[in-house]
Amino acid sequence: MPPGFIQRFFFPALTGKFVVRLLLVGLVSYLVFSYLLIPLRIQGRSMEPTYHDGSFAFCWRPAYLFTPPERFDVVVIRYAGHRVMLLKRILALEGETLEFRRGDLYINGQKVAEPYVQNHSNWDLPPRRVDPGKVYVVGDNRDTVMERHRFGQVSRNRIVGGVIL
């Protein structure tokens, strides 16, 4: 066999330009999917029916770079470290009062419709005021008892970004 036959036969495209392009694509992909558009695999039923267990979504980190989060936004919250994140819906903003009466949401004493909740619960939660710099988050799936849910006030700096399907 002539020298370089195996490389030319099996890897004809491994030229200098190809390797540079391959490294550039790899670097850009790493930066985009690590810092801007974080892939998420959803585990659990807390956001059903909006997001299903085992489904896939993306966290868009720049979502709240120039605008604050708004009520009913679905956000990704850093729960523990950089690996564990939760998807939750913002129900109340700082300074507002939130309560549940037999499963119905009241903000500042006014009943608020929640069309994204399929199975209304019988949750009762006394009024609570959202502290400055925080938002109040809850999952969409409310057909189980309150004690099984992670919800409540979250500091705005723990919000990683918004969710993109």
CNS distance restraints for C-alpha pairs under 8 A (distance, minus, plus):
assign (resid   1 and name CA) (resid   5 and name CA) 6.63 0.50 0.50
assign (resid   4 and name CA) (resid   8 and name CA) 6.15 0.50 0.50
assign (resid   5 and name CA) (resid   9 and name CA) 5.84 0.50 0.50
assign (resid   6 and name CA) (resid  10 and name CA) 5.84 0.50 0.50
assign (resid   6 and name CA) (resid  11 and name CA) 7.67 0.50 0.50
assign (resid   7 and name CA) (resid  11 and name CA) 5.11 0.50 0.50
assign (resid   7 and name CA) (resid  12 and name CA) 6.65 0.50 0.50
assign (resid   8 and name CA) (resid  12 and name CA) 4.68 0.50 0.50
assign (resid  13 and name CA) (resid  18 and name CA) 6.59 0.50 0.50
assign (resid  14 and name CA) (resid  18 and name CA) 5.85 0.50 0.50
assign (resid  14 and name CA) (resid  19 and name CA) 6.32 0.50 0.50
assign (resid  15 and name CA) (resid  19 and name CA) 6.35 0.50 0.50
assign (resid  16 and name CA) (resid  20 and name CA) 6.28 0.50 0.50
assign (resid  17 and name CA) (resid  21 and name CA) 6.17 0.50 0.50
assign (resid  18 and name CA) (resid  22 and name CA) 6.05 0.50 0.50
assign (resid  19 and name CA) (resid  23 and name CA) 6.15 0.50 0.50
assign (resid  20 and name CA) (resid  24 and name CA) 6.08 0.50 0.50
assign (resid  21 and name CA) (resid  25 and name CA) 6.09 0.50 0.50
assign (resid  22 and name CA) (resid  26 and name CA) 6.15 0.50 0.50
assign (resid  23 and name CA) (resid  27 and name CA) 6.09 0.50 0.50
assign (resid  24 and name CA) (resid  28 and name CA) 6.14 0.50 0.50
assign (resid  25 and name CA) (resid  29 and name CA) 6.01 0.50 0.50
assign (resid  26 and name CA) (resid  30 and name CA) 6.11 0.50 0.50
assign (resid  27 and name CA) (resid  31 and name CA) 6.26 0.50 0.50
assign (resid  28 and name CA) (resid  32 and name CA) 6.08 0.50 0.50
assign (resid  29 and name CA) (resid  33 and name CA) 5.94 0.50 0.50
assign (resid  30 and name CA) (resid  34 and name CA) 5.78 0.50 0.50
assign (resid  31 and name CA) (resid  35 and name CA) 5.78 0.50 0.50
assign (resid  31 and name CA) (resid  36 and name CA) 7.37 0.50 0.50
assign (resid  32 and name CA) (resid  36 and name CA) 5.07 0.50 0.50
assign (resid  32 and name CA) (resid  37 and name CA) 5.85 0.50 0.50
assign (resid  32 and name CA) (resid  38 and name CA) 7.83 0.50 0.50
assign (resid  33 and name CA) (resid  37 and name CA) 4.90 0.50 0.50
assign (resid  33 and name CA) (resid  38 and name CA) 5.05 0.50 0.50
assign (resid  33 and name CA) (resid  39 and name CA) 6.79 0.50 0.50
assign (resid  34 and name CA) (resid  38 and name CA) 5.73 0.50 0.50
assign (resid  35 and name CA) (resid  61 and name CA) 7.20 0.50 0.50
assign (resid  36 and name CA) (resid  59 and name CA) 7.79 0.50 0.50
assign (resid  36 and name CA) (resid  60 and name CA) 5.97 0.50 0.50
assign (resid  36 and name CA) (resid  61 and name CA) 5.26 0.50 0.50
assign (resid  36 and name CA) (resid  62 and name CA) 6.80 0.50 0.50
assign (resid  37 and name CA) (resid  58 and name CA) 5.97 0.50 0.50
assign (resid  37 and name CA) (resid  59 and name CA) 5.53 0.50 0.50
assign (resid  37 and name CA) (resid  60 and name CA) 4.93 0.50 0.50
assign (resid  37 and name CA) (resid  61 and name CA) 6.44 0.50 0.50
assign (resid  38 and name CA) (resid  58 and name CA) 5.44 0.50 0.50
assign (resid  38 and name CA) (resid  59 and name CA) 4.99 0.50 0.50
assign (resid  38 and name CA) (resid  60 and name CA) 6.75 0.50 0.50
assign (resid  38 and name CA) (resid  61 and name CA) 7.60 0.50 0.50
assign (resid  39 and name CA) (resid  56 and name CA) 7.43 0.50 0.50
assign (resid  39 and name CA) (resid  57 and name CA) 6.13 0.50 0.50
assign (resid  39 and name CA) (resid  58 and name CA) 4.54 0.50 0.50
assign (resid  39 and name CA) (resid  59 and name CA) 6.41 0.50 0.50
assign (resid  40 and name CA) (resid  56 and name CA) 5.75 0.50 0.50
assign (resid  40 and name CA) (resid  57 and name CA) 5.18 0.50 0.50
assign (resid  40 and name CA) (resid  58 and name CA) 5.45 0.50 0.50
assign (resid  40 and name CA) (resid  59 and name CA) 6.92 0.50 0.50
assign (resid  41 and name CA) (resid  54 and name CA) 6.31 0.50 0.50
assign (resid  41 and name CA) (resid  55 and name CA) 6.02 0.50 0.50
assign (resid  41 and name CA) (resid  56 and name CA) 4.73 0.50 0.50
assign (resid  41 and name CA) (resid  57 and name CA) 6.58 0.50 0.50
assign (resid  42 and name CA) (resid  51 and name CA) 7.53 0.50 0.50
assign (resid  42 and name CA) (resid  52 and name CA) 7.06 0.50 0.50
assign (resid  42 and name CA) (resid  53 and name CA) 5.53 0.50 0.50
assign (resid  42 and name CA) (resid  54 and name CA) 5.25 0.50 0.50
assign (resid  42 and name CA) (resid  55 and name CA) 5.45 0.50 0.50
assign (resid  42 and name CA) (resid  56 and name CA) 6.01 0.50 0.50
assign (resid  42 and name CA) (resid  57 and name CA) 7.48 0.50 0.50
assign (resid  43 and name CA) (resid  53 and name CA) 5.06 0.50 0.50
assign (resid  43 and name CA) (resid  54 and name CA) 5.67 0.50 0.50
assign (resid  43 and name CA) (resid  55 and name CA) 7.88 0.50 0.50
assign (resid  44 and name CA) (resid  52 and name CA) 7.65 0.50 0.50
assign (resid  44 and name CA) (resid  53 and name CA) 5.01 0.50 0.50
assign (resid  44 and name CA) (resid  54 and name CA) 7.65 0.50 0.50
assign (resid  45 and name CA) (resid  51 and name CA) 7.91 0.50 0.50
assign (resid  45 and name CA) (resid  52 and name CA) 6.40 0.50 0.50
assign (resid  45 and name CA) (resid  53 and name CA) 5.50 0.50 0.50
assign (resid  45 and name CA) (resid 141 and name CA) 6.83 0.50 0.50
assign (resid  46 and name CA) (resid 139 and name CA) 5.16 0.50 0.50
assign (resid  46 and name CA) (resid 140 and name CA) 6.25 0.50 0.50
assign (resid  46 and name CA) (resid 141 and name CA) 5.04 0.50 0.50
assign (resid  46 and name CA) (resid 142 and name CA) 7.68 0.50 0.50
assign (resid  46 and name CA) (resid 149 and name CA) 7.49 0.50 0.50
assign (resid  47 and name CA) (resid  51 and name CA) 5.37 0.50 0.50
assign (resid  47 and name CA) (resid  52 and name CA) 6.96 0.50 0.50
assign (resid  47 and name CA) (resid  87 and name CA) 7.01 0.50 0.50
assign (resid  47 and name CA) (resid  88 and name CA) 6.89 0.50 0.50
assign (resid  47 and name CA) (resid 139 and name CA) 5.00 0.50 0.50
assign (resid  47 and name CA) (resid 140 and name CA) 4.61 0.50 0.50
assign (resid  47 and name CA) (resid 141 and name CA) 5.35 0.50 0.50
assign (resid  48 and name CA) (resid  52 and name CA) 5.36 0.50 0.50
assign (resid  48 and name CA) (resid  53 and name CA) 7.66 0.50 0.50
assign (resid  48 and name CA) (resid 140 and name CA) 5.96 0.50 0.50
assign (resid  48 and name CA) (resid 141 and name CA) 5.16 0.50 0.50
assign (resid  49 and name CA) (resid 116 and name CA) 7.50 0.50 0.50
assign (resid  49 and name CA) (resid 117 and name CA) 7.44 0.50 0.50
assign (resid  49 and name CA) (resid 118 and name CA) 7.12 0.50 0.50
assign (resid  49 and name CA) (resid 140 and name CA) 7.14 0.50 0.50
assign (resid  49 and name CA) (resid 141 and name CA) 6.89 0.50 0.50
assign (resid  50 and name CA) (resid 116 and name CA) 6.94 0.50 0.50
assign (resid  50 and name CA) (resid 140 and name CA) 7.20 0.50 0.50
assign (resid  51 and name CA) (resid  55 and name CA) 6.91 0.50 0.50
assign (resid  56 and name CA) (resid 165 and name CA) 7.35 0.50 0.50
assign (resid  57 and name CA) (resid 163 and name CA) 6.86 0.50 0.50
assign (resid  57 and name CA) (resid 164 and name CA) 5.96 0.50 0.50
assign (resid  57 and name CA) (resid 165 and name CA) 4.72 0.50 0.50
assign (resid  58 and name CA) (resid 163 and name CA) 5.75 0.50 0.50
assign (resid  58 and name CA) (resid 164 and name CA) 5.05 0.50 0.50
assign (resid  58 and name CA) (resid 165 and name CA) 6.19 0.50 0.50
assign (resid  59 and name CA) (resid  76 and name CA) 6.70 0.50 0.50
assign (resid  59 and name CA) (resid 160 and name CA) 7.65 0.50 0.50
assign (resid  59 and name CA) (resid 161 and name CA) 5.79 0.50 0.50
assign (resid  59 and name CA) (resid 162 and name CA) 5.54 0.50 0.50
assign (resid  59 and name CA) (resid 163 and name CA) 4.70 0.50 0.50
assign (resid  59 and name CA) (resid 164 and name CA) 6.10 0.50 0.50
assign (resid  60 and name CA) (resid 161 and name CA) 5.36 0.50 0.50
assign (resid  60 and name CA) (resid 162 and name CA) 5.25 0.50 0.50
assign (resid  60 and name CA) (resid 163 and name CA) 6.02 0.50 0.50
assign (resid  60 and name CA) (resid 164 and name CA) 6.56 0.50 0.50
assign (resid  61 and name CA) (resid  65 and name CA) 7.89 0.50 0.50
assign (resid  61 and name CA) (resid 160 and name CA) 5.90 0.50 0.50
assign (resid  61 and name CA) (resid 161 and name CA) 4.21 0.50 0.50
assign (resid  61 and name CA) (resid 162 and name CA) 6.56 0.50 0.50
assign (resid  62 and name CA) (resid 161 and name CA) 6.47 0.50 0.50
assign (resid  63 and name CA) (resid  67 and name CA) 7.59 0.50 0.50
assign (resid  63 and name CA) (resid 161 and name CA) 5.51 0.50 0.50
assign (resid  63 and name CA) (resid 162 and name CA) 5.52 0.50 0.50
assign (resid  64 and name CA) (resid  68 and name CA) 5.49 0.50 0.50
assign (resid  64 and name CA) (resid  69 and name CA) 6.22 0.50 0.50
assign (resid  64 and name CA) (resid 161 and name CA) 6.39 0.50 0.50
assign (resid  64 and name CA) (resid 162 and name CA) 7.48 0.50 0.50
assign (resid  69 and name CA) (resid  73 and name CA) 6.73 0.50 0.50
assign (resid  70 and name CA) (resid  90 and name CA) 7.14 0.50 0.50
assign (resid  70 and name CA) (resid  93 and name CA) 7.42 0.50 0.50
assign (resid  71 and name CA) (resid  89 and name CA) 7.94 0.50 0.50
assign (resid  71 and name CA) (resid  90 and name CA) 5.23 0.50 0.50
assign (resid  71 and name CA) (resid  91 and name CA) 5.32 0.50 0.50
assign (resid  71 and name CA) (resid  92 and name CA) 5.97 0.50 0.50
assign (resid  71 and name CA) (resid  93 and name CA) 6.71 0.50 0.50
assign (resid  72 and name CA) (resid  89 and name CA) 5.64 0.50 0.50
assign (resid  72 and name CA) (resid  90 and name CA) 4.98 0.50 0.50
assign (resid  72 and name CA) (resid  91 and name CA) 5.60 0.50 0.50
assign (resid  73 and name CA) (resid  89 and name CA) 5.64 0.50 0.50
assign (resid  73 and name CA) (resid  90 and name CA) 5.55 0.50 0.50
assign (resid  73 and name CA) (resid 162 and name CA) 7.50 0.50 0.50
assign (resid  74 and name CA) (resid  87 and name CA) 6.72 0.50 0.50
assign (resid  74 and name CA) (resid  88 and name CA) 5.58 0.50 0.50
assign (resid  74 and name CA) (resid  89 and name CA) 4.32 0.50 0.50
assign (resid  74 and name CA) (resid  90 and name CA) 6.40 0.50 0.50
assign (resid  74 and name CA) (resid 162 and name CA) 6.30 0.50 0.50
assign (resid  74 and name CA) (resid 163 and name CA) 6.27 0.50 0.50
assign (resid  75 and name CA) (resid  87 and name CA) 5.73 0.50 0.50
assign (resid  75 and name CA) (resid  88 and name CA) 5.65 0.50 0.50
assign (resid  75 and name CA) (resid  89 and name CA) 6.20 0.50 0.50
assign (resid  75 and name CA) (resid  90 and name CA) 7.32 0.50 0.50
assign (resid  75 and name CA) (resid 159 and name CA) 6.68 0.50 0.50
assign (resid  75 and name CA) (resid 160 and name CA) 7.43 0.50 0.50
assign (resid  75 and name CA) (resid 161 and name CA) 5.85 0.50 0.50
assign (resid  75 and name CA) (resid 162 and name CA) 4.61 0.50 0.50
assign (resid  75 and name CA) (resid 163 and name CA) 5.94 0.50 0.50
assign (resid  76 and name CA) (resid  85 and name CA) 6.29 0.50 0.50
assign (resid  76 and name CA) (resid  86 and name CA) 5.58 0.50 0.50
assign (resid  76 and name CA) (resid  87 and name CA) 4.77 0.50 0.50
assign (resid  76 and name CA) (resid  88 and name CA) 6.65 0.50 0.50
assign (resid  76 and name CA) (resid 159 and name CA) 5.90 0.50 0.50
assign (resid  76 and name CA) (resid 160 and name CA) 5.46 0.50 0.50
assign (resid  76 and name CA) (resid 161 and name CA) 5.53 0.50 0.50
assign (resid  76 and name CA) (resid 162 and name CA) 6.05 0.50 0.50
assign (resid  76 and name CA) (resid 163 and name CA) 6.76 0.50 0.50
assign (resid  77 and name CA) (resid  85 and name CA) 5.35 0.50 0.50
assign (resid  77 and name CA) (resid  86 and name CA) 5.14 0.50 0.50
assign (resid  77 and name CA) (resid  87 and name CA) 6.39 0.50 0.50
assign (resid  77 and name CA) (resid  88 and name CA) 7.39 0.50 0.50
assign (resid  77 and name CA) (resid 158 and name CA) 5.62 0.50 0.50
assign (resid  77 and name CA) (resid 159 and name CA) 4.54 0.50 0.50
assign (resid  77 and name CA) (resid 160 and name CA) 5.55 0.50 0.50
assign (resid  77 and name CA) (resid 161 and name CA) 7.58 0.50 0.50
assign (resid  78 and name CA) (resid  82 and name CA) 6.59 0.50 0.50
assign (resid  78 and name CA) (resid  83 and name CA) 7.84 0.50 0.50
assign (resid  78 and name CA) (resid  84 and name CA) 6.35 0.50 0.50
assign (resid  78 and name CA) (resid  85 and name CA) 4.58 0.50 0.50
assign (resid  78 and name CA) (resid  86 and name CA) 6.62 0.50 0.50
assign (resid  78 and name CA) (resid 158 and name CA) 5.38 0.50 0.50
assign (resid  78 and name CA) (resid 159 and name CA) 6.34 0.50 0.50
assign (resid  78 and name CA) (resid 160 and name CA) 6.26 0.50 0.50
assign (resid  79 and name CA) (resid  84 and name CA) 5.60 0.50 0.50
assign (resid  79 and name CA) (resid  85 and name CA) 5.15 0.50 0.50
assign (resid  79 and name CA) (resid  86 and name CA) 6.39 0.50 0.50
assign (resid  79 and name CA) (resid 158 and name CA) 7.65 0.50 0.50
assign (resid  80 and name CA) (resid  84 and name CA) 5.30 0.50 0.50
assign (resid  80 and name CA) (resid  85 and name CA) 7.11 0.50 0.50
assign (resid  87 and name CA) (resid 139 and name CA) 7.39 0.50 0.50
assign (resid  88 and name CA) (resid 137 and name CA) 5.74 0.50 0.50
assign (resid  88 and name CA) (resid 138 and name CA) 5.48 0.50 0.50
assign (resid  88 and name CA) (resid 139 and name CA) 4.93 0.50 0.50
assign (resid  88 and name CA) (resid 140 and name CA) 7.57 0.50 0.50
assign (resid  89 and name CA) (resid 137 and name CA) 5.31 0.50 0.50
assign (resid  89 and name CA) (resid 138 and name CA) 5.48 0.50 0.50
assign (resid  89 and name CA) (resid 139 and name CA) 5.86 0.50 0.50
assign (resid  89 and name CA) (resid 140 and name CA) 7.07 0.50 0.50
assign (resid  90 and name CA) (resid 135 and name CA) 6.57 0.50 0.50
assign (resid  90 and name CA) (resid 136 and name CA) 5.75 0.50 0.50
assign (resid  90 and name CA) (resid 137 and name CA) 4.47 0.50 0.50
assign (resid  90 and name CA) (resid 138 and name CA) 6.70 0.50 0.50
assign (resid  91 and name CA) (resid 135 and name CA) 7.61 0.50 0.50
assign (resid  91 and name CA) (resid 136 and name CA) 5.69 0.50 0.50
assign (resid  91 and name CA) (resid 137 and name CA) 5.68 0.50 0.50
assign (resid  91 and name CA) (resid 138 and name CA) 6.97 0.50 0.50
assign (resid  92 and name CA) (resid  96 and name CA) 6.14 0.50 0.50
assign (resid  92 and name CA) (resid  97 and name CA) 7.35 0.50 0.50
assign (resid  92 and name CA) (resid  98 and name CA) 6.52 0.50 0.50
assign (resid  92 and name CA) (resid 107 and name CA) 7.05 0.50 0.50
assign (resid  92 and name CA) (resid 130 and name CA) 7.16 0.50 0.50
assign (resid  92 and name CA) (resid 135 and name CA) 5.85 0.50 0.50
assign (resid  92 and name CA) (resid 136 and name CA) 5.05 0.50 0.50
assign (resid  92 and name CA) (resid 137 and name CA) 7.31 0.50 0.50
assign (resid  93 and name CA) (resid 130 and name CA) 6.53 0.50 0.50
assign (resid  93 and name CA) (resid 134 and name CA) 6.91 0.50 0.50
assign (resid  93 and name CA) (resid 135 and name CA) 4.72 0.50 0.50
assign (resid  93 and name CA) (resid 136 and name CA) 6.44 0.50 0.50
assign (resid  94 and name CA) (resid 129 and name CA) 7.78 0.50 0.50
assign (resid  94 and name CA) (resid 130 and name CA) 4.84 0.50 0.50
assign (resid  94 and name CA) (resid 131 and name CA) 5.50 0.50 0.50
assign (resid  94 and name CA) (resid 132 and name CA) 5.10 0.50 0.50
assign (resid  94 and name CA) (resid 133 and name CA) 6.25 0.50 0.50
assign (resid  94 and name CA) (resid 134 and name CA) 5.54 0.50 0.50
assign (resid  94 and name CA) (resid 135 and name CA) 5.68 0.50 0.50
assign (resid  95 and name CA) (resid 129 and name CA) 6.18 0.50 0.50
assign (resid  95 and name CA) (resid 130 and name CA) 5.20 0.50 0.50
assign (resid  95 and name CA) (resid 131 and name CA) 6.08 0.50 0.50
assign (resid  95 and name CA) (resid 132 and name CA) 6.36 0.50 0.50
assign (resid  96 and name CA) (resid 107 and name CA) 6.82 0.50 0.50
assign (resid  96 and name CA) (resid 108 and name CA) 6.05 0.50 0.50
assign (resid  96 and name CA) (resid 129 and name CA) 5.65 0.50 0.50
assign (resid  96 and name CA) (resid 130 and name CA) 5.62 0.50 0.50
assign (resid  97 and name CA) (resid 107 and name CA) 5.56 0.50 0.50
assign (resid  97 and name CA) (resid 108 and name CA) 4.86 0.50 0.50
assign (resid  97 and name CA) (resid 109 and name CA) 7.52 0.50 0.50
assign (resid  97 and name CA) (resid 127 and name CA) 6.18 0.50 0.50
assign (resid  97 and name CA) (resid 128 and name CA) 5.36 0.50 0.50
assign (resid  97 and name CA) (resid 129 and name CA) 4.27 0.50 0.50
assign (resid  97 and name CA) (resid 130 and name CA) 6.26 0.50 0.50
assign (resid  98 and name CA) (resid 105 and name CA) 7.34 0.50 0.50
assign (resid  98 and name CA) (resid 106 and name CA) 5.77 0.50 0.50
assign (resid  98 and name CA) (resid 107 and name CA) 4.62 0.50 0.50
assign (resid  98 and name CA) (resid 108 and name CA) 6.35 0.50 0.50
assign (resid  98 and name CA) (resid 109 and name CA) 7.78 0.50 0.50
assign (resid  98 and name CA) (resid 127 and name CA) 5.43 0.50 0.50
assign (resid  98 and name CA) (resid 128 and name CA) 5.49 0.50 0.50
assign (resid  98 and name CA) (resid 129 and name CA) 6.44 0.50 0.50
assign (resid  98 and name CA) (resid 130 and name CA) 7.64 0.50 0.50
assign (resid  99 and name CA) (resid 105 and name CA) 6.04 0.50 0.50
assign (resid  99 and name CA) (resid 106 and name CA) 5.26 0.50 0.50
assign (resid  99 and name CA) (resid 107 and name CA) 6.61 0.50 0.50
assign (resid  99 and name CA) (resid 124 and name CA) 7.53 0.50 0.50
assign (resid  99 and name CA) (resid 125 and name CA) 5.33 0.50 0.50
assign (resid  99 and name CA) (resid 126 and name CA) 5.42 0.50 0.50
assign (resid  99 and name CA) (resid 127 and name CA) 4.45 0.50 0.50
assign (resid  99 and name CA) (resid 128 and name CA) 6.51 0.50 0.50
assign (resid 100 and name CA) (resid 104 and name CA) 5.34 0.50 0.50
assign (resid 100 and name CA) (resid 105 and name CA) 4.77 0.50 0.50
assign (resid 100 and name CA) (resid 106 and name CA) 6.07 0.50 0.50
assign (resid 100 and name CA) (resid 123 and name CA) 6.05 0.50 0.50
assign (resid 100 and name CA) (resid 124 and name CA) 4.96 0.50 0.50
assign (resid 100 and name CA) (resid 125 and name CA) 4.80 0.50 0.50
assign (resid 100 and name CA) (resid 126 and name CA) 6.80 0.50 0.50
assign (resid 100 and name CA) (resid 127 and name CA) 7.66 0.50 0.50
assign (resid 101 and name CA) (resid 105 and name CA) 6.69 0.50 0.50
assign (resid 101 and name CA) (resid 106 and name CA) 7.50 0.50 0.50
assign (resid 101 and name CA) (resid 122 and name CA) 7.46 0.50 0.50
assign (resid 101 and name CA) (resid 123 and name CA) 6.46 0.50 0.50
assign (resid 101 and name CA) (resid 124 and name CA) 4.86 0.50 0.50
assign (resid 101 and name CA) (resid 125 and name CA) 6.66 0.50 0.50
assign (resid 101 and name CA) (resid 126 and name CA) 7.98 0.50 0.50
assign (resid 102 and name CA) (resid 121 and name CA) 6.88 0.50 0.50
assign (resid 102 and name CA) (resid 122 and name CA) 4.19 0.50 0.50
assign (resid 102 and name CA) (resid 123 and name CA) 5.14 0.50 0.50
assign (resid 102 and name CA) (resid 124 and name CA) 5.40 0.50 0.50
assign (resid 103 and name CA) (resid 120 and name CA) 5.87 0.50 0.50
assign (resid 103 and name CA) (resid 121 and name CA) 4.64 0.50 0.50
assign (resid 103 and name CA) (resid 122 and name CA) 4.32 0.50 0.50
assign (resid 103 and name CA) (resid 123 and name CA) 4.45 0.50 0.50
assign (resid 103 and name CA) (resid 124 and name CA) 6.45 0.50 0.50
assign (resid 104 and name CA) (resid 111 and name CA) 7.00 0.50 0.50
assign (resid 104 and name CA) (resid 112 and name CA) 7.55 0.50 0.50
assign (resid 104 and name CA) (resid 120 and name CA) 7.66 0.50 0.50
assign (resid 104 and name CA) (resid 121 and name CA) 7.98 0.50 0.50
assign (resid 104 and name CA) (resid 122 and name CA) 7.92 0.50 0.50
assign (resid 104 and name CA) (resid 123 and name CA) 7.73 0.50 0.50
assign (resid 105 and name CA) (resid 111 and name CA) 5.84 0.50 0.50
assign (resid 105 and name CA) (resid 112 and name CA) 5.61 0.50 0.50
assign (resid 105 and name CA) (resid 113 and name CA) 7.37 0.50 0.50
assign (resid 105 and name CA) (resid 114 and name CA) 7.82 0.50 0.50
assign (resid 106 and name CA) (resid 110 and name CA) 5.07 0.50 0.50
assign (resid 106 and name CA) (resid 111 and name CA) 4.33 0.50 0.50
assign (resid 106 and name CA) (resid 112 and name CA) 5.68 0.50 0.50
assign (resid 107 and name CA) (resid 111 and name CA) 6.53 0.50 0.50
assign (resid 107 and name CA) (resid 112 and name CA) 6.78 0.50 0.50
assign (resid 116 and name CA) (resid 140 and name CA) 6.83 0.50 0.50
assign (resid 117 and name CA) (resid 140 and name CA) 5.49 0.50 0.50
assign (resid 117 and name CA) (resid 141 and name CA) 6.58 0.50 0.50
assign (resid 117 and name CA) (resid 142 and name CA) 7.38 0.50 0.50
assign (resid 118 and name CA) (resid 141 and name CA) 7.56 0.50 0.50
assign (resid 119 and name CA) (resid 141 and name CA) 7.14 0.50 0.50
assign (resid 119 and name CA) (resid 142 and name CA) 6.44 0.50 0.50
assign (resid 119 and name CA) (resid 143 and name CA) 5.45 0.50 0.50
assign (resid 120 and name CA) (resid 142 and name CA) 6.26 0.50 0.50
assign (resid 120 and name CA) (resid 143 and name CA) 6.25 0.50 0.50
assign (resid 121 and name CA) (resid 142 and name CA) 5.58 0.50 0.50
assign (resid 121 and name CA) (resid 143 and name CA) 5.19 0.50 0.50
assign (resid 121 and name CA) (resid 144 and name CA) 7.17 0.50 0.50
assign (resid 121 and name CA) (resid 145 and name CA) 7.93 0.50 0.50
assign (resid 123 and name CA) (resid 145 and name CA) 7.37 0.50 0.50
assign (resid 123 and name CA) (resid 146 and name CA) 6.63 0.50 0.50
assign (resid 130 and name CA) (resid 134 and name CA) 6.47 0.50 0.50
assign (resid 130 and name CA) (resid 135 and name CA) 6.41 0.50 0.50
assign (resid 130 and name CA) (resid 136 and name CA) 6.62 0.50 0.50
assign (resid 130 and name CA) (resid 153 and name CA) 6.70 0.50 0.50
assign (resid 131 and name CA) (resid 135 and name CA) 7.70 0.50 0.50
assign (resid 131 and name CA) (resid 153 and name CA) 7.75 0.50 0.50
assign (resid 133 and name CA) (resid 155 and name CA) 5.95 0.50 0.50
assign (resid 133 and name CA) (resid 156 and name CA) 5.90 0.50 0.50
assign (resid 134 and name CA) (resid 153 and name CA) 6.09 0.50 0.50
assign (resid 134 and name CA) (resid 154 and name CA) 5.29 0.50 0.50
assign (resid 134 and name CA) (resid 155 and name CA) 4.26 0.50 0.50
assign (resid 134 and name CA) (resid 156 and name CA) 5.17 0.50 0.50
assign (resid 135 and name CA) (resid 153 and name CA) 5.48 0.50 0.50
assign (resid 135 and name CA) (resid 154 and name CA) 5.47 0.50 0.50
assign (resid 135 and name CA) (resid 155 and name CA) 6.51 0.50 0.50
assign (resid 135 and name CA) (resid 156 and name CA) 6.50 0.50 0.50
assign (resid 136 and name CA) (resid 151 and name CA) 7.51 0.50 0.50
assign (resid 136 and name CA) (resid 152 and name CA) 5.18 0.50 0.50
assign (resid 136 and name CA) (resid 153 and name CA) 4.35 0.50 0.50
assign (resid 136 and name CA) (resid 154 and name CA) 6.19 0.50 0.50
assign (resid 137 and name CA) (resid 151 and name CA) 5.58 0.50 0.50
assign (resid 137 and name CA) (resid 152 and name CA) 5.46 0.50 0.50
assign (resid 137 and name CA) (resid 153 and name CA) 6.40 0.50 0.50
assign (resid 137 and name CA) (resid 154 and name CA) 7.09 0.50 0.50
assign (resid 138 and name CA) (resid 150 and name CA) 7.30 0.50 0.50
assign (resid 138 and name CA) (resid 151 and name CA) 4.81 0.50 0.50
assign (resid 138 and name CA) (resid 152 and name CA) 6.68 0.50 0.50
assign (resid 139 and name CA) (resid 149 and name CA) 7.77 0.50 0.50
assign (resid 139 and name CA) (resid 150 and name CA) 7.93 0.50 0.50
assign (resid 139 and name CA) (resid 151 and name CA) 7.19 0.50 0.50
assign (resid 142 and name CA) (resid 146 and name CA) 7.75 0.50 0.50
assign (resid 144 and name CA) (resid 148 and name CA) 7.03 0.50 0.50
assign (resid 145 and name CA) (resid 149 and name CA) 7.53 0.50 0.50
assign (resid 154 and name CA) (resid 158 and name CA) 6.95 0.50 0.50
assign (resid 155 and name CA) (resid 159 and name CA) 7.49 0.50 0.50
